[in-house]
Amino acid sequence: MVQEPKPSRGMPRSLLYALIPVGFLILVAFMVLSGRDTSETATEAAVEADNTVPQPVEEAAGTQAPAEPAN
């Protein structure tokens, strides 16, 4: 039988293989926690949506004139 070569330097493979999923979990936890800090409320989202909607240009080709409000 052939013996497997043992690593002469560095960390053992088992430790390296354990660090890969641990690093992934740390990355996911960081992204989830940082997303909570910057989450916006529904009111903030509505204000932002109102500010970003393009307004129609008056008398532009292919657009309708804005409707007059009924009194």
C-alpha positions as CSV (number, residue, x, y, z in Angstrom):
1,M,0.0,0.0,0.0
2,V,1.1,3.5,-0.7
3,Q,1.2,5.9,2.2
4,E,-0.4,9.3,1.8
5,P,2.1,12.1,2.1
6,K,1.9,14.2,5.2
7,P,2.1,17.9,4.9
8,S,5.4,19.1,6.3
9,R,4.3,22.7,6.8
10,G,1.2,24.8,7.1
11,M,-2.1,23.8,8.8
12,P,-3.6,20.4,8.5
13,R,-6.1,19.8,5.8
14,S,-8.9,19.0,8.2
15,L,-8.6,22.4,9.8
16,L,-8.5,24.1,6.4
17,Y,-11.7,22.2,5.3
18,A,-13.4,23.2,8.6
19,L,-12.5,26.9,8.0
20,I,-14.2,27.1,4.6
21,P,-17.9,26.7,5.9
22,V,-17.1,28.8,9.0
23,G,-15.9,31.6,6.8
24,F,-19.0,31.4,4.7
25,L,-21.3,31.5,7.8
26,I,-19.4,34.6,9.1
27,L,-19.8,36.3,5.7
28,V,-23.5,35.6,5.6
29,A,-24.0,36.8,9.2
30,F,-22.1,40.0,8.4
31,M,-24.3,40.6,5.4
32,V,-27.5,40.0,7.3
33,L,-26.5,42.1,10.2
34,S,-25.3,45.0,8.1
35,G,-28.5,44.9,6.0
36,R,-30.6,45.4,9.2
37,D,-28.7,48.6,10.0
38,T,-29.5,50.1,6.6
39,S,-33.0,48.9,6.2
40,E,-35.5,51.6,5.3
41,T,-39.0,52.0,6.6
42,A,-42.1,51.9,4.3
43,T,-42.5,55.7,4.6
44,E,-38.9,56.3,3.5
45,A,-39.3,53.9,0.5
46,A,-42.5,55.7,-0.6
47,V,-40.9,59.1,-0.4
48,E,-38.0,57.8,-2.4
49,A,-40.3,56.2,-5.0
50,D,-42.2,59.5,-5.4
51,N,-39.0,61.4,-6.0
52,T,-37.6,59.1,-8.7
53,V,-40.7,58.8,-10.9
54,P,-40.2,60.8,-14.1
55,Q,-42.8,63.5,-14.6
56,P,-44.4,63.8,-18.1
57,V,-43.2,66.6,-20.3
58,E,-46.0,68.9,-21.4
59,E,-46.8,68.9,-25.1
60,A,-44.2,66.2,-25.9
61,A,-44.8,63.9,-28.8
62,G,-46.7,60.8,-27.9
63,T,-47.8,61.9,-24.4
64,Q,-51.1,62.9,-23.1
65,A,-51.8,66.2,-21.3
66,P,-52.2,65.8,-17.6
67,A,-55.9,65.5,-16.5
68,E,-57.4,68.5,-14.8
69,P,-58.6,67.7,-11.3
70,A,-62.4,67.9,-10.9
71,N,-63.7,70.5,-8.6
